[in-house]
């Protein structure tokens, strides 16, 4: 009887194996590739979403928002000046950003006598 039980258990496991085999045969290589591409698109979409929704900015990392690399050498009339801002101490060059109605101008020095 023990032999009969072993043969029954083996025969009962074969259909399960065949079911798994049939299931893998149902997916064609194109279907498998489509599933992989779906996962890749999902992961890339989540990474893009995390990047866009991130609150990190350059100023949060300790880098200044505004730095000047080219400076004007002409004088700016006092009546044209709307605002004067000193550049961040982390910038490679010291200077000022002078805002006029037309543009923002970088200058290395701001002479207070112009005021």
C-alpha positions in Angstrom: 0.0 0.0 0.0 2.8 2.4 0.7 3.9 1.9 -2.9 0.5 2.8 -4.1 0.4 5.9 -2.0 3.7 7.1 -3.4 2.6 6.5 -6.9 -0.6 8.4 -6.2 1.3 11.3 -4.8 3.6 11.4 -7.8 0.8 11.2 -10.2 -1.0 14.0 -8.4 2.2 16.2 -8.6 2.6 15.8 -12.3 -0.6 17.6 -13.3 0.5 20.6 -11.1 3.8 20.6 -13.0 2.1 20.4 -16.3 -0.2 23.3 -15.3 2.9 25.5 -14.5 4.4 24.4 -17.8 1.2 25.3 -19.7 1.1 28.7 -18.0 4.6 29.6 -19.1 3.7 28.5 -22.6 0.8 30.9 -22.7 3.1 33.9 -22.5 4.9 34.6 -25.8 8.2 36.4 -25.8 6.4 39.5 -27.0 4.1 39.4 -24.0 7.0 38.9 -21.6 8.8 41.9 -23.2 5.6 44.0 -22.9 5.4 43.1 -19.2 9.1 44.1 -18.6 8.6 47.4 -20.5 5.5 48.1 -18.3 7.6 47.7 -15.2 10.4 49.9 -16.6 7.9 52.6 -17.5 6.4 52.4 -14.0 9.7 52.7 -12.2 10.9 55.5 -14.4 7.6 57.4 -13.9 8.0 57.1 -10.1 11.5 58.3 -10.2 10.5 61.3 -12.4 7.6 62.0 -10.0 10.0 61.9 -7.0 12.4 64.3 -8.8 9.8 66.8 -9.7 8.1 66.8 -6.4 11.4 67.2 -4.4 11.7 70.3 -2.3 15.5 70.4 -2.6 16.8 73.6 -4.2 20.4 74.9 -4.7 20.0 77.3 -1.9 19.1 74.4 0.5 22.4 72.7 -0.4 24.5 75.7 0.6 25.0 77.1 -2.8 24.0 80.7 -3.6 21.1 81.5 -5.9 22.6 84.5 -7.7 26.3 84.9 -8.6 27.8 87.2 -11.2 30.6 86.3 -13.6 30.6 89.3 -15.9 30.6 92.8 -14.5 29.6 96.2 -16.1 32.2 99.0 -16.0 29.8 101.9 -16.8 28.1 104.1 -14.3 24.4 103.9 -13.6 22.4 107.1 -13.0 21.0 107.3 -9.5 17.4 107.9 -10.8 17.6 104.5 -12.7 18.4 102.4 -9.6 15.5 100.5 -8.2 17.3 98.1 -5.9 20.9 97.2 -4.8 21.7 93.7 -3.5 25.0 92.5 -2.3 26.1 89.1 -3.8 26.1 86.0 -1.6 29.4 85.5 0.3 29.7 82.0 -1.3 30.0 83.5 -4.8 33.5 83.3 -6.4 33.5 87.1 -7.1 32.4 89.9 -4.8 30.0 92.5 -6.1 26.5 93.9 -6.3 23.4 93.3 -8.4 21.8 96.6 -9.3 18.2 96.5 -10.5 17.0 99.1 -13.0 13.7 99.3 -14.9 15.4 97.8 -17.9 17.7 95.0 -16.4 19.7 93.6 -13.6 23.3 94.7 -13.8 26.3 93.2 -12.0 29.0 95.6 -10.7 32.1 94.8 -8.8 31.9 97.9 -6.7 29.0 100.2 -5.8 30.0 103.7 -4.9 27.7 105.1 -2.2 28.3 108.6 -3.4 26.1 107.8 -6.4 23.2 107.8 -3.9 
